[in-house]
Amino acid sequence: MKNKILATLIVISAFIAGYSINSIAISNTTPEYKIAVVDIATILKNSKEINALKLEQEKQMQNMQATIDKAKAEISKEQDPVKIAQLEEKYRNEINKQKLALDTSYNNKLTAIDNKIKTAVVEKARSMNYNMVLPKNTVLFGGDDITEQVATIIK
């Protein structure tokens, strides 16, 4: 009976010692997380594609404004209320079509640029062995800034 109790105590002692050693070993190691930050605003500001998209948007807005000016001029010359209503409807439809085409084109191009930036961030982070990348404006402290490395890919 004493042998069984002694054997049980030895097994329990070995288990406790092993668990304690494992806990000490785990507590002394720090996780190997590498966190990076990226300033998306800087990347967007320096992107040639974004600047080209802005210029294209401005040109299309000028074209739309020219259509509005033409509509105003044509409607102001007309005296017949029926023709005025027809012209207003015609130009309203034309302007709405232009606006829809402008919005669709802009959103598609902006989505493509956004996807390109995300892909560049992921590729750069993986190549530099980062576990996580956060926007720079949400981080108060810490993280390695990889904005310049990503910007060179985007340009």
C-alpha positions as CSV (number, residue, x, y, z in Angstrom):
1,M,0.0,0.0,0.0
2,K,2.9,2.4,0.9
3,N,4.4,1.6,-2.5
4,K,1.3,2.6,-4.3
5,I,1.0,5.8,-2.4
6,L,4.7,6.5,-3.0
7,A,4.4,5.7,-6.7
8,T,1.3,8.0,-7.0
9,L,3.2,10.8,-5.2
10,I,6.1,10.4,-7.5
11,V,3.9,10.5,-10.6
12,I,2.0,13.6,-9.3
13,S,5.3,15.3,-8.4
14,A,6.7,14.6,-11.9
15,F,3.5,15.9,-13.5
16,I,3.6,19.1,-11.4
17,A,7.3,19.6,-12.1
18,G,6.8,19.1,-15.9
19,Y,3.8,21.5,-15.9
20,S,5.8,24.1,-14.0
21,I,8.8,23.9,-16.3
22,N,6.5,24.1,-19.3
23,S,4.8,27.2,-17.8
24,I,8.1,28.9,-17.1
25,A,9.4,28.1,-20.6
26,I,6.2,29.6,-22.2
27,S,6.2,32.7,-20.0
28,N,9.8,33.6,-20.9
29,T,9.2,33.6,-24.6
30,T,7.7,36.5,-26.3
31,P,5.5,36.0,-29.4
32,E,7.3,36.7,-32.6
33,Y,4.8,39.2,-34.0
34,K,6.1,41.8,-36.4
35,I,3.7,44.7,-36.9
36,A,4.0,47.3,-39.7
37,V,2.1,50.5,-40.3
38,V,1.3,52.1,-43.6
39,D,0.2,55.7,-44.3
40,I,-2.4,55.2,-47.0
41,A,-3.0,59.0,-47.4
42,T,0.7,59.4,-48.3
43,I,0.5,56.6,-50.8
44,L,-2.7,58.0,-52.4
45,K,-1.2,61.5,-52.5
46,N,1.9,60.3,-54.4
47,S,0.0,57.8,-56.7
48,K,0.2,58.7,-60.4
49,E,-2.9,56.7,-61.0
50,I,-4.9,58.6,-58.4
51,N,-3.7,61.9,-59.8
52,A,-4.6,60.8,-63.4
53,L,-8.1,59.7,-62.1
54,K,-8.6,63.1,-60.5
55,L,-7.7,64.9,-63.8
56,E,-10.0,62.6,-65.8
57,Q,-12.8,63.3,-63.3
58,E,-12.3,67.0,-63.6
59,K,-12.5,66.8,-67.4
60,Q,-15.7,64.8,-67.3
61,M,-17.2,67.2,-64.8
62,Q,-16.3,70.1,-67.2
63,N,-18.0,68.2,-70.0
64,M,-21.1,67.8,-67.8
65,Q,-21.1,71.5,-66.9
66,A,-20.9,72.3,-70.6
67,T,-24.0,70.2,-71.2
68,I,-25.8,72.0,-68.4
69,D,-24.8,75.4,-69.8
70,K,-26.0,74.4,-73.3
71,A,-29.3,73.2,-71.8
72,K,-29.8,76.4,-69.9
73,A,-29.0,78.5,-73.0
74,E,-31.3,76.4,-75.2
75,I,-34.2,76.4,-72.7
76,S,-33.9,80.2,-72.1
77,K,-34.4,80.9,-75.9
78,E,-37.5,78.8,-76.0
79,Q,-40.9,80.4,-75.4
80,D,-43.3,77.5,-75.8
81,P,-44.0,75.8,-72.4
82,V,-44.4,72.4,-74.0
83,K,-41.1,72.6,-75.8
84,I,-39.4,73.9,-72.7
85,A,-40.7,70.9,-70.8
86,Q,-39.5,68.6,-73.6
87,L,-36.0,70.2,-73.6
88,E,-35.8,70.0,-69.8
89,E,-36.7,66.3,-69.9
90,K,-34.2,65.7,-72.7
91,Y,-31.3,67.4,-70.9
92,R,-32.2,65.9,-67.5
93,N,-32.0,62.4,-69.0
94,E,-28.7,63.2,-70.8
95,I,-27.1,64.7,-67.7
96,N,-28.3,61.8,-65.6
97,K,-26.7,59.3,-68.1
98,Q,-23.5,61.3,-68.0
99,K,-23.5,61.3,-64.2
100,L,-24.2,57.6,-64.0
101,A,-21.4,56.8,-66.5
102,L,-19.0,59.1,-64.6
103,D,-19.8,57.6,-61.2
104,T,-19.6,54.0,-62.5
105,S,-16.3,54.6,-64.3
106,Y,-14.8,56.5,-61.3
107,N,-15.9,53.8,-58.8
108,N,-14.5,50.9,-61.0
109,K,-11.1,52.7,-61.4
110,L,-10.9,53.6,-57.8
111,T,-11.7,50.0,-56.8
112,A,-8.9,48.7,-59.1
113,I,-6.4,51.2,-57.6
114,D,-7.5,50.2,-54.0
115,N,-7.0,46.5,-54.9
116,K,-3.6,47.3,-56.3
117,I,-2.6,49.1,-53.1
118,K,-3.8,46.3,-50.9
119,T,-1.9,43.7,-53.0
120,A,1.3,45.8,-52.8
121,V,0.9,46.1,-49.0
122,V,0.4,42.4,-48.6
123,E,3.3,41.5,-50.9
124,K,5.7,43.8,-49.1
125,A,4.6,42.8,-45.7
126,R,5.0,39.1,-46.5
127,S,8.4,39.7,-48.1
128,M,9.5,41.5,-44.9
129,N,8.0,38.8,-42.6
130,Y,5.3,41.0,-41.0
131,N,2.4,39.3,-39.3
132,M,0.1,42.3,-39.4
133,V,-0.2,45.7,-41.1
134,L,-2.3,48.5,-39.7
135,P,-3.2,52.0,-41.0
136,K,-0.7,54.5,-39.6
137,N,-3.5,56.9,-38.4
138,T,-5.0,54.2,-36.1
139,V,-1.7,53.3,-34.3
140,L,-0.6,55.5,-31.4
141,F,2.7,53.7,-30.8
142,G,4.8,51.0,-32.3
143,G,5.0,49.2,-35.6
144,D,7.5,49.6,-38.4
145,D,6.6,52.1,-41.0
146,I,6.7,50.5,-44.5
147,T,5.0,53.3,-46.4
148,E,8.0,54.2,-48.5
149,Q,8.6,50.6,-49.5
150,V,4.9,50.2,-50.6
151,A,5.0,53.6,-52.3
152,T,7.8,52.5,-54.6
153,I,5.7,49.5,-55.7
154,I,2.6,51.7,-56.4
155,K,4.4,54.5,-58.4
